[in-house]
Amino acid sequence: MSQSIRVTVWNEGVHEKTHEEVKRVYPHGMHAVLAQALQEAGFFVRTATLDDPEHGLTEEVLAQTDVLTWWGHMAHHAVQDTIVDRVVKRVQEGMGLIVLHSGHMSKPFLRLMGTTGALKWREAGEKERLWVVNPAHPIAAGLPEYIEIPHEEMYGEHFDIPAPDELVFISWFKGGEVFRSGCCWTRGAGKIFYFRPGHETYPTYYQKEVQQVIINAVKWAAPGNLPAITYWHKPNPLEEL
């Protein structure tokens, strides 16, 4: 199954070019690390960044994408609305969307959620303990009771999102805050998963347990063999009026 799933790893790709601290951690970009892990898991993977023509998300690319992963932070505003429209439409048609870390403020996520995506945050390199609160969920497959991340940016409640259809992870931080860190929704025919870890100055995406979550999420979010749904004017009733 993995081999047939087509994944596009989208990364804003600005920090790695402008911040030496980030470049030291991800010299080829976060998307390269994620793409390698997903390729090793057997998926067909391509990458795209903000600076690519049409942000790398052309009609053709999205038509050939089963699951799109999205990481953005300092250039949410630079994402063209026509591309956002395109992504949202594909999600509603059945493409999976995995939104990572600061992607909670990305245009596609906010459009699909209909809320502000606001939260509390603190960058202090503190320990994060990511608790599995739904061990029967496919995204939690093969994981221990919790994942410990040595250093991360803190996100704290309240997180302004619609109540998740399913909650898979809750984070606890050394400073005392908690956060809903693994949230699932359906929009139209598409599945959406928000996964909190992944601040750009920490090597979180090299951690095997974190990679496993994203691999599991790709499998979960990939569209099945759904029948095509069409909508039209139906002048002829089934029963006599």
TAMO-V819230 format. One record per helix or strand. SS is the DSSP state (@ for helix, = for strand). FROM is the first residue (numbers start at 1). LEN is the number of residues. If there is no record, write none. Layout:
SS:FROM:LEN  SS:FROM:LEN
This chain:
@:2:3  =:6:6  @:15:4  @:20:6  @:30:11  =:44:6  @:53:4  @:59:5  =:67:5  @:76:3  @:81:13  =:96:5  @:101:5  @:107:7  =:120:13  @:138:3  =:146:11  =:166:8  =:178:10  =:190:6  @:204:3  @:208:14
